[in-house]
Amino acid sequence: MENIIQRVLDDFEDINKISSILKCDYEFDPPASSEEISNWEKENNIRIPDMYKSWLMLTKYARIMDGQIELFFPEISSSDKEDVYIGSIGCGSDNLYFSKNTGVFYTIGDEKEEYEDFVDFLAHVYIRLEAEAEDEFGDNWTDIYDDKFGDE
């Protein structure tokens, strides 16, 4: 479990850092409490996957790239009772879910895309942020990043 927490924490920090150099707005709300997560799981009889639980313990709501990516506290989907709604991508064009039965993370938009796990999804977020940084600053965006964060 500690390895999972560290992987999610590292990705959270990387996403927060690269977001801070972009011109897009971003925000990370305070974390959800263990009690809040536990109560939600009991009330809904659903276990939140450990990786997403670790994310929620860092931030209950994240709005990245002017809302092009949002991650939030789980909601039960009304359209399909297997889906647990946890975010949106592309300003709501694709919805992010995890399956309450299998724990698999996936997006549904024009097509369904499954992720290996939540960290795999975060890697896709980071790649999108890198592309945005390159659009804004060109190939030397990494110099701007390194100037701000050094060799942390």
C-alpha distance (Angstrom), angle and dihedral (degrees) to the residues before:
residue distance angle dihedral
M1 . . .
E2 3.81 . .
N3 3.82 90.6 .
I4 3.82 90.0 52.4
I5 3.79 91.5 50.2
Q6 3.81 91.2 49.6
R7 3.81 93.4 48.5
V8 3.80 91.8 50.9
L9 3.82 91.7 44.2
D10 3.82 91.3 51.4
D11 3.82 91.2 50.0
F12 3.82 91.4 46.0
E13 3.80 90.6 52.9
D14 3.82 92.9 46.2
I15 3.81 92.2 49.4
N16 3.80 91.0 47.0
K17 3.82 92.1 49.7
I18 3.79 97.6 48.4
S19 3.82 90.2 43.8
S20 3.81 88.9 56.2
I21 3.81 93.4 61.4
L22 3.81 94.8 48.4
K23 3.80 124.6 89.9
C24 3.82 89.8 -128.8
D25 3.79 120.1 99.8
Y26 3.77 118.4 -110.4
E27 3.78 136.7 173.0
F28 3.76 138.3 -174.9
D29 3.79 116.5 -161.4
P30 3.80 122.6 -147.7
P31 3.79 117.0 -78.4
A32 3.78 128.0 -87.2
S33 3.78 114.0 -111.0
S34 3.79 122.9 -114.8
E35 3.79 87.3 -117.6
E36 3.81 92.6 52.9
I37 3.81 91.1 50.4
S38 3.80 92.7 45.4
N39 3.81 92.1 48.8
W40 3.81 91.3 50.5
E41 3.80 90.8 50.6
K42 3.81 91.9 49.7
E43 3.81 94.7 45.3
N44 3.81 92.7 49.3
N45 3.81 98.2 33.0
I46 3.81 88.6 -129.8
R47 3.77 128.6 124.6
I48 3.81 113.1 -137.7
P49 3.83 109.2 -137.7
D50 3.82 111.5 -103.4
M51 3.80 94.3 -117.8
Y52 3.79 92.5 55.0
K53 3.79 91.1 42.5
S54 3.82 87.4 55.5
W55 3.82 89.5 51.5
L56 3.81 91.8 50.3
M57 3.79 89.2 52.4
L58 3.81 86.6 59.7
T59 3.80 98.2 41.9
K60 3.77 133.5 -3.8
Y61 3.81 91.5 -156.8
A62 3.80 131.6 20.0
R63 3.79 125.2 -172.7
I64 3.80 111.2 -171.7
M65 3.83 131.6 -178.4
D66 3.81 96.4 7.4
G67 3.80 90.3 -47.6
Q68 3.80 95.8 -50.5
I69 3.80 84.5 126.2
E70 3.79 122.9 32.3
L71 3.79 128.7 175.3
F72 3.78 121.0 -174.3
F73 3.78 148.2 162.3
P74 3.82 110.5 -61.7
E75 3.79 121.8 -85.1
I76 3.78 126.3 -170.8
S77 3.79 110.4 -116.3
S78 3.78 113.4 -122.6
S79 3.80 93.5 -155.6
D80 3.80 98.0 55.6
K81 3.77 121.0 16.7
E82 3.83 91.3 -151.1
D83 3.80 92.3 64.3
V84 3.78 123.9 85.9
Y85 3.81 107.6 -163.6
I86 3.81 113.3 -138.8
G87 3.79 107.5 156.0
S88 3.76 153.6 -19.3
I89 3.76 136.0 -119.3
G90 3.79 129.1 -158.9
C91 3.81 94.0 26.8
G92 3.79 90.4 -57.1
S93 3.80 100.4 -40.9
D94 3.83 91.6 116.2
N95 3.79 123.2 34.6
L96 3.80 123.6 -147.2
Y97 3.80 119.2 -139.7
F98 3.74 142.3 163.7
S99 3.77 121.5 -145.1
K100 3.78 112.2 -115.0
N101 3.82 88.2 -150.4
T102 3.81 101.3 47.0
G103 3.82 105.2 14.8
V104 3.82 89.9 -128.2
F105 3.82 115.1 151.9
Y106 3.79 117.9 -138.4
T107 3.76 144.5 155.6
I108 3.76 125.1 -133.3
G109 3.78 120.5 -157.8
D110 3.75 124.1 114.8
E111 3.80 85.8 -20.4
K112 3.79 136.8 11.0
E113 3.81 115.2 -105.1
E114 3.80 120.2 -171.0
Y115 3.78 124.3 -155.6
E116 3.77 127.4 -148.3
D117 3.80 88.4 -124.2
F118 3.80 139.1 -40.0
V119 3.82 92.6 -74.3
D120 3.82 88.2 56.0
F121 3.81 88.1 54.5
L122 3.83 89.9 49.8
A123 3.82 89.0 52.3
H124 3.82 88.0 57.6
V125 3.81 89.2 50.5
Y126 3.80 90.8 51.6
I127 3.82 91.9 49.1
R128 3.79 88.7 52.7
L129 3.81 90.2 50.1
E130 3.81 90.6 49.7
A131 3.81 89.7 52.6
E132 3.81 89.9 50.5
A133 3.82 90.5 49.6
E134 3.79 90.5 50.7
D135 3.83 90.5 49.3
E136 3.81 90.8 51.0
F137 3.80 101.0 39.7
G138 3.80 107.1 15.3
D139 3.77 125.1 -131.0
N140 3.79 92.7 -33.6
W141 3.82 94.0 65.1
T142 3.81 87.0 109.9
D143 3.81 89.2 61.9
I144 3.82 89.5 56.4
Y145 3.81 89.8 47.6
D146 3.82 92.3 48.0
D147 3.82 92.0 47.3
K148 3.79 89.6 54.8
F149 3.80 99.6 40.3
G150 3.80 105.8 19.8
D151 3.78 117.5 -167.1
E152 3.80 96.7 -29.8
